[in-house]
Amino acid sequence: MTYEQFLKQLSGGDLKPVYLFTGPENYVKRAAVERARQALLPEGLEPLNEAMLDGATAFQVIEAAETLPVLCDRRLVVVNDLALLLPGRVRGEEEQVAALCDWLGRAPDSCLTIFTVRDQPDGRKKLTGELKKRAETVLFSYLDDGSILKWANRELKPLGQSIAPDACQLLTFMAGRSLTALAPEIEKLAAYLGDRRQIERADVEAMVTPAPEYTAFQMIDAALEKDVGRAQTLLKALLEAGETPVGVLALIERQMRMMTHIRRLRARGESVPAIAAALSLNGYAAQMAARHAARFSEESLEQGYRASVDADYAIKSGRLRDEAALGWVLMVLNGL
């Protein structure tokens, strides 16, 4: 089930007793909880009809959900990152899981119980399987470019501002697709505009804090341009920001794989927008990757991609230290 489908159930009053909220887009996940809160709980009576549980046991969850609502049809119980759904053992786990599995079969309609996890629950856990069978699962995926543009303009509308489509694509390329990361950047850009009404690409370039993926893209670009000094400076910035050499190598591998695919598809006559849609890529990222990939043969790009894969294997097999492997990959890219 999608977020929109959950909202449709919420507005129609056709709610199930128990939901499992999963997926990486936690900003929208929190918004969905707030929409449920506004729809179900009478103003002023929220403290009597809701329970927000962190670090709860199964028995605390059941007790909260079994409590009767006060002057409304349903109460709301939100269980955040229940340990029984996450990796690792929990004291008394078997007893707690058995109690919750039994309760799931008789969860009362007088309560909307929502289990939320920050990304995905541990699929090996028995409770995860039971929830997916007996509860409604709502997947909160990252939004696509068009949806992010609509969201950004909704955020800016009360200020009488908007963001240009190409500026929004650059924003998501630089800061990532998570609305949790994008929301403060939008606020920053809105304040930066002053008397102007639309955020443009130059504003994004001037104000947005780049995510590691964007810095890695710049580093790869510098290496392919044979600008060794700039590539090393950007690599240093990534490592100082907390990225590990293995993490940086993974970013390089992903970027080189993307460029290789784009080069092949362009050779077959595919347009950049069509490629971006087929590969679920950010539009700006696809344009930049296509521009860089056009300067190299498919064989050269594949060589760079294979080098990153080989370096990853060399690290995991103990043949090379991570920093040495990363340096070797940058040398390969510099020589393409």
C-alpha angles and dihedrals in degrees: 000000000000129000090254091053090051090052090050090054090046094052092044094049090236096129127155118224096245134035134182114210112201139160138077101278099092095164092064090040090059090046090054091053090050091049089053090048092052093045098048109031123071113233111265094018097075096108090056095049108039140065123190105196126197121173091006128161123229090255092054090051092051093046092051093048093047093054110107120243121250117231093337138077099246139021122211126235119182117190112195120205097337106207091226088067096048133075116279136050124287126207109260090005098154093051093046094047092048091052093049094045089053091047093050088065091058104027107157123246087221089079136049106213117192123189110199128191125185093237123339129344118239104274091206093064118099092222091056091057093046093050092050089052099042105027133055111258117213115195117209106197125176112276122252122244095268094050092047090052091052091047093049092050091049089054092049098042096084087057093051090246138118140184126237114242094241090048090052091051090051090047093055090045092052101038103026132244099281110112088211087066095036097050096069090043090054090050090050093049092047090054091046093055095070109179094352119102107208132055111228133192092263090058091053092048091050100045114022121100106229121236119230091259091059093047089049090052090053091047092052090047090052092049092049089048087054090241095142095172094055092044090054092047091053091046089053090050091053093050093046089051089060103266115140122226088248090052092049090049089053090053091051091048091052094047094047091048089051093049091048092052092046092050091053095046092047089053087057091054099258116151121239093243090051091049091048090052094045094049095037091239131158107260095232092046090051092050093050093045091049091050092051095041092053090068093061138056121248088248093055094049091047088051090055091047093049090049091057091048091048091048091052090051091047090055095046092047092049096243094119135025113243097248092048091050092049092050090050092053091051089051090052091050090048090055099050 
